[in-house]
């Protein structure tokens, strides 16, 4: 089929749709479909494949694309019925509602037996397919079926789910697979996904159409995300009874980072109330331009969620919507919150992709899940754009992994079936699936996990640390409630992406100028811009110490001076503690000084 014919066919499908659907076209285009949706439709109609994988960033409109395609296939009698497979009960119902708006009637309550004549298909969950695959296979074999597999990486959540999907939908006439986030970190193959070898011999998933966050941001389809990171002093007691104090964001061992992070999220400390207060101030600013803007706290467990909701009530004077599990009651509460103009919602681990509230514009990442997949899904809750210029704001603890994910928002990944590792190289996604399985549990009952933690949080405070935007970092440290912090919390809620960048640069310049005028006695926080305060991991710090020791050893042979003398001289010239306690910046400064000395002697 030619492109002209494809366009004509797409147009025909548009006439078959409700005039109000999708209702959110890309700005500057006349078509009802966004440019990427139109492009994906044309590619599909031209090639007519049995299997089609569309990878589109959260908030880009995968549902609209899939239902438009389903309407076209039904209208042209390519298929006679539709089956949608979704990750959660809540999403299953959302699919049925969205389909109903364009005249496709899906039964979200289907469990067995013949489908009523009034329906065009069913909406089910992966778990439901896993329980009764033959039931769905029989339906697919009886009538020509389009199967839409939403967030298809869930089909690899367990071997039984993947096998059930293969068994149930192998006879399907057409299969459309959708995903909005990086694929899995394990090597479980995903049903109906094509894998191709790259130059290194690694088999990677091959998408038929990809629309990443960077492209969607350039098109104005999703919101730009401003990440506001908070550091602070943490104190906790270990299982051995030792008291430990550390500053969030400083290089530590993996265990210490985890314990400092959990201490920050403890609702009994000062860190969470300070961050929630700042997030609420940010929400107030955003609501000046987006009156119904809402905020979401992503909590780790039920007890913390309840405590955060109580804190929000104390801070704001209004009640927060509490979502503790993916049951029918929770789904109703999500819908009610979505339709209201209430300010706050608190959700346990945000039930993965299950929270879909387009008006969410402010988020607080208050969970210790540290995988790129979960982080992308979490941030995806806030990027759905409804009008040009909307921005999203996500509050984070200053934890190296999270800041890395925030700086790599536009990075696109494929699912790799083979993972050769270089010796000594760590896989940053190695623990992803264990944590994702925990995050995606449909029941959020208390497991006693918190009682088994090998430490006790004692106290915490919060310090505004930096703003991350478009891979760059801005700001100097500031106390909560300070004029400097308010500068960033008061950024307008409606801005073009390039305006955000310019405004952040101006705010930082003003903060630096103000800092230079203050007496040294008032400088109780680190008075350096964010780009000069890199947050490094414990592994990176070890590498810097190793590099310094190597440089010093080389200089020993060159100068004839003992190691100890050189290290002492470096401390005298550069300042700071012994290298075992020095910061990354201090180590780099000493490395540069040794290089300078060695160059002079040549």
ABEGO torsion letter per residue (X at the ends): XBAAAAAAAAAAAAAABBAAOAGBBBBGBABABBAAAAAAAAAAAAAGBABBBBBBBBGAGAAAAAAAAAAAAAAAGABABBBBBBABAAAAAAAAAAAAAAGBBBBAABABEBBBAABAEBBBBAAAAAABAAAAAAAAAABBBBBBBBGAAAAAABAAAAAAAAAAAAABABBBBBBABBBBABABBBBGBBBBBBAAGBBBBBBABBBBAAAAAAAGABBBBBBBBBBEBBBBBBAAGBBBBBBBGBBBBAAAAAAAAAAAABAABAAAAAAAAAAAAAAAAAAAABAABBBBBBBABAAAAAAAAAAAAAAAGBBBBBBABABAAAAAAAAAAAABABABBBBBGGGEAABBBAABABBBBABABBBAAAAAAAAAAAABBABBGBBBBBBBBBBAAAAAAAAAAABBBBBBABBBBBBGBBBAAAAAAAAAAAAABABABBAGAAAABABBBABBBBBBABBBBGGBBBEBBBBBGBAAAAAAAABBABBBAAAAAAAAAAAAAAAAAAAAABBAAABABBBBBAAABBBBBAAAAAAAAAAAAAAAAAAAAAAGBBAAAAAAAAAAAAEEBBAAABBAAAAAAAAAAAAAAAAAAX
